[in-house]
Every structure is written in C-alpha cells, then in structure tokens.
Amino acid sequence: MAKSLQFTLETSDAMQLLDGLKARAEEWDKTAEIMETGYAADDHYFALECESPKEAKQIGQHYRDLVVNIERQIATQIA
C-alpha cells in the first residue's frame, strides 16, 4: 500500500502547485490529441513521450485526479 505524506505550504504556493499540475494535465491531453490526429493545433507544442493516446489520456487523468484531491484538502482547511 502507498504511504501517505503530509506537506505544509503557503496558500499561494499550493495554488502554484495546482496550476502546474493543471498545465501538465493539459500537456498530456494535447499529446493524446496529436497521437490521435497527427496534428498539433499549436505549432510550438511537442508531444510528450508515451506509448499510445490511451496512455496519454490516463496520465492526464491522473494529474486531474491529483488536482481534485489537493483542492478537497485545501477546501477543508480554509473553511
């Protein structure tokens, strides 16, 4: 079983962390799109390395799940 960790961050740092995780999820979504269509809507974007569009989508979803988990924990502490 995975071991849980606890961090203490300033609120602004936690928000920066969430922004980074959201951006990473979007990068994986773009990677899946490129792999599926062969086309990048943004000419300056390069696909991340993975085996398939399915894997890229799964990784992106994992990042979104992390965001939701952290946002829930923040909400319980701020309320």
C-alpha positions in Angstrom: 0.0 0.0 0.0 1.2 3.5 -0.8 2.5 5.6 2.1 0.7 9.0 2.6 2.8 12.1 3.0 1.8 15.4 4.6 3.1 18.8 3.4 2.8 22.3 4.8 2.7 25.0 2.1 1.7 28.7 2.0 -1.7 29.0 0.2 -0.1 30.9 -2.7 2.5 28.0 -3.1 -0.3 25.4 -3.1 -2.1 27.4 -5.8 1.1 27.5 -7.9 1.4 23.7 -7.4 -2.2 23.3 -8.6 -1.6 25.5 -11.7 1.5 23.4 -12.6 -0.5 20.1 -12.3 -3.3 21.5 -14.4 -0.8 22.6 -17.1 0.7 19.2 -17.1 -2.7 17.5 -17.5 -3.3 19.8 -20.5 0.0 18.8 -22.0 -1.0 15.1 -21.8 -4.3 15.9 -23.4 -2.5 17.7 -26.2 -0.2 14.7 -26.6 -3.2 12.3 -26.9 -4.7 14.6 -29.5 -1.5 14.7 -31.5 -1.2 11.0 -31.4 -4.8 10.5 -32.5 -4.9 13.1 -35.2 -1.3 13.5 -36.2 -1.8 17.3 -36.0 -0.8 19.8 -33.3 -3.1 22.8 -33.0 -0.1 24.7 -31.5 2.9 24.6 -33.8 5.2 25.2 -30.9 4.0 22.2 -28.9 5.8 18.9 -28.9 4.1 15.7 -27.7 5.3 14.1 -24.5 6.7 10.6 -24.6 4.3 7.7 -24.2 3.1 4.5 -25.9 -0.4 5.5 -27.0 -3.2 8.1 -26.9 -4.9 5.9 -24.2 -1.8 6.1 -22.0 -1.5 9.9 -22.5 -5.2 10.3 -21.5 -4.7 8.1 -18.4 -1.7 10.1 -17.3 -3.6 13.4 -17.9 -6.5 12.0 -15.8 -4.1 11.1 -13.1 -2.9 14.7 -12.9 -6.6 15.9 -12.8 -7.3 13.4 -10.0 -4.3 14.8 -8.1 -5.7 18.4 -8.5 -9.1 17.3 -7.2 -7.6 15.6 -4.2 -5.5 18.6 -3.3 -8.4 21.0 -3.9 -10.5 19.0 -1.5 -7.8 19.1 1.2 -7.4 22.8 0.7 -11.2 23.4 1.0 -11.4 21.5 4.3 -8.5 23.6 5.8 -9.7 27.0 4.5 -13.4 26.6 5.5 
